[in-house]
Amino acid sequence: MRVLNAIVAAVPVRLMKRDLLFIVERVATMLDETRLEVVARNRGIKKAKDSDSTPKLLSAYIRKADEGELGWLLVEMVILHAARTQPDAGKVLKQAAEHYKVDTDAITLKMKQEFTAKEKAKTAKKARSKPQPKSAKKIHRCIIPAKNIDGAGTTGSVYLCQPVDSRPEACCRSASDPIFPYPTGL
């Protein structure tokens, strides 16, 4: 599509409107419905209603077009017609591109860059939309010292605690925050 558009943009304007109108209308009748839809899409012609037909809309557009537009339409329709009748449609497009000195490699490179940019945007959007899995909270054992009932030394209880952050020294360190107490004898 872009190569065809670049070829059409390179066409010089020389014929009179009545000549071009005659030729374009005749060539348009040789194209099938799908090729006419391609031409209409390139020109921004859209159906307002489902009952509208592409050939009628394109015919009305052709009658209102100026000489330059008719020249572009003529070249575009001839290329599409030749691509339909010959077995290798790409060859016809390449020949037309060479004739009008259109750099197909630059167009291909630009399309690849646009495609990769769209793919990167899609993957970035998917990565942002996926909920991040919650990391498992690390639980470790803490020994909280406590005095014996008789006061003769200290003993401790072992608790499973969740630290406030990733440092083990930042755990609860108090008997009020343990998850599960272990007796010291175990």
VOGU-3710 file (C-alpha; in Angstrom, 3 decimals, decimal comma):
1> mrvlnaivaa> 0,000/0,000/0,000  2,691/2,498/0,925  4,730/1,724/-2,171  1,622/2,255/-4,299  0,913/5,555/-2,525  4,502/6,702/-3,068  4,271/5,816/-6,774  1,019/7,741/-7,141  2,559/10,762/-5,404  5,426/10,744/-7,941
11> vpvrlmkrdl> 3,121/10,968/-11,006  3,416/14,290/-12,851  0,252/16,139/-13,937  -0,019/16,702/-17,726  -3,331/15,501/-19,199  -6,490/17,602/-19,355  -9,364/16,856/-17,029  -11,775/15,572/-19,677  -9,148/13,119/-21,004  -8,269/11,878/-17,588
21> lfivervatm> -11,898/11,583/-16,551  -12,656/9,442/-19,594  -9,658/7,149/-19,015  -10,167/6,795/-15,267  -13,855/5,936/-15,625  -13,014/3,232/-18,192  -10,232/1,748/-16,113  -12,447/1,782/-13,009  -14,977/-0,442/-14,779  -12,237/-3,040/-15,372
31> ldetrlevva> -11,425/-3,380/-11,663  -13,226/-5,780/-9,385  -14,952/-4,699/-6,164  -12,011/-5,461/-3,841  -9,574/-3,393/-5,907  -12,063/-0,516/-6,024  -12,290/-0,721/-2,232  -8,489/-0,385/-2,044  -8,637/2,757/-4,194  -11,522/4,154/-2,146
41> rnrgikkakd> -9,711/3,450/1,139  -6,575/5,217/-0,135  -8,692/8,265/-0,947  -10,572/8,256/2,356  -13,924/7,362/0,783  -16,143/5,568/3,287  -19,630/4,175/3,078  -22,137/6,290/4,984  -24,781/3,570/4,831  -24,668/-0,157/4,248
51> sdstpkllsa> -26,704/0,342/1,078  -23,949/2,523/-0,470  -21,804/0,722/-3,018  -18,111/1,424/-3,440  -18,276/1,781/-7,260  -20,994/4,456/-7,014  -19,149/6,383/-4,313  -15,889/6,185/-6,258  -17,628/7,278/-9,475  -19,001/10,374/-7,741
61> yirkadegel> -15,544/11,101/-6,315  -13,929/10,739/-9,773  -16,317/13,266/-11,349  -15,446/15,889/-8,709  -11,669/15,278/-8,732  -9,183/17,686/-10,292  -6,554/16,803/-12,929  -3,822/15,898/-10,463  -6,082/13,607/-8,480  -7,345/11,954/-11,679
71> gwllvemvil> -3,742/11,311/-12,773  -2,956/9,673/-9,458  -6,134/7,612/-9,634  -5,277/6,495/-13,163  -1,817/5,265/-12,235  -3,116/3,559/-9,097  -5,921/1,797/-10,982  -3,636/0,678/-13,817  -1,170/-0,807/-11,324  -3,979/-2,597/-9,470
81> haartqpdag> -5,436/-3,882/-12,753  -2,035/-5,127/-13,944  -1,430/-6,790/-10,577  -4,771/-8,593/-10,928  -4,103/-9,877/-14,443  -0,468/-10,957/-13,987  0,549/-13,939/-11,858  3,226/-12,041/-9,901  1,568/-8,930/-8,437  4,692/-7,937/-6,517
91> kvlkqaaehy> 6,689/-7,708/-9,721  4,228/-5,179/-11,198  4,444/-3,049/-8,081  8,257/-3,245/-8,080  8,422/-2,218/-11,756  6,162/0,768/-11,128  8,263/1,744/-8,111  11,437/1,608/-10,198  9,836/3,656/-12,976  8,749/6,428/-10,607
101> kvdtdaitlk> 11,995/6,156/-8,574  10,312/5,208/-5,303  12,702/3,864/-2,659  10,963/0,654/-1,595  13,764/-0,243/0,835  13,211/2,968/2,806  9,461/2,323/2,924  10,065/-1,260/4,081  12,474/-0,090/6,784  10,010/2,530/8,014
111> mkqeftakek> 7,209/-0,046/8,151  9,404/-2,454/10,133  10,260/0,310/12,599  6,592/1,212/13,030  5,685/-2,447/13,495  8,370/-3,008/16,144  7,317/0,177/17,933  3,707/-1,047/18,010  4,808/-4,459/19,281  6,920/-2,859/22,021
121> aktakkarsk> 3,970/-0,707/23,044  1,716/-3,764/23,192  4,178/-5,749/25,294  4,723/-2,793/27,624  0,976/-2,372/28,002  0,551/-6,082/28,745  3,370/-5,959/31,287  1,725/-3,007/33,043  -1,723/-4,578/33,024  -0,630/-7,891/34,577
131> pqpksakkih> -0,911/-7,848/38,365  2,416/-8,376/40,032  2,508/-11,539/42,132  2,862/-10,777/45,789  6,198/-11,853/47,104  6,080/-14,332/49,925  6,814/-12,727/53,219  9,858/-14,217/54,839  9,343/-15,660/58,228  12,255/-16,333/60,549
141> rciipaknid> 12,759/-17,378/64,126  13,496/-14,842/66,806  14,587/-15,540/70,332  13,099/-13,054/72,718  14,863/-13,068/76,088  12,781/-13,210/79,228  13,724/-13,461/82,905  13,058/-16,644/84,784  10,418/-16,554/87,414  13,029/-16,933/90,163
151> gagttgsvyl> 15,127/-14,164/88,600  18,231/-16,338/88,329  19,213/-15,803/84,684  17,410/-15,364/81,467  15,654/-17,767/79,217  14,084/-17,050/75,925  11,161/-18,027/73,823  11,504/-18,737/70,115  8,946/-17,064/67,880  8,278/-17,098/64,164
161> cqpvdsrpea> 8,293/-13,448/63,173  7,792/-11,389/60,032  10,356/-8,629/59,679  9,215/-5,128/58,784  11,661/-5,106/55,889  14,136/-7,583/54,417  16,695/-7,214/57,219  16,470/-9,936/59,890  17,382/-7,440/62,606  14,246/-5,463/61,780
171> ccrsasdpif> 11,904/-8,156/63,048  9,334/-7,551/65,699  11,696/-8,355/68,627  8,801/-8,286/70,991  6,394/-10,865/72,239  3,454/-8,776/71,020  4,095/-9,307/67,289  4,984/-13,000/66,890  3,138/-15,125/64,428  3,601/-18,424/66,200
181> pyptgl> 5,481/-18,959/69,469  7,817/-21,901/69,963  8,903/-22,939/73,427  12,659/-22,692/74,019  12,996/-26,361/74,703  12,287/-27,322/71,097
//
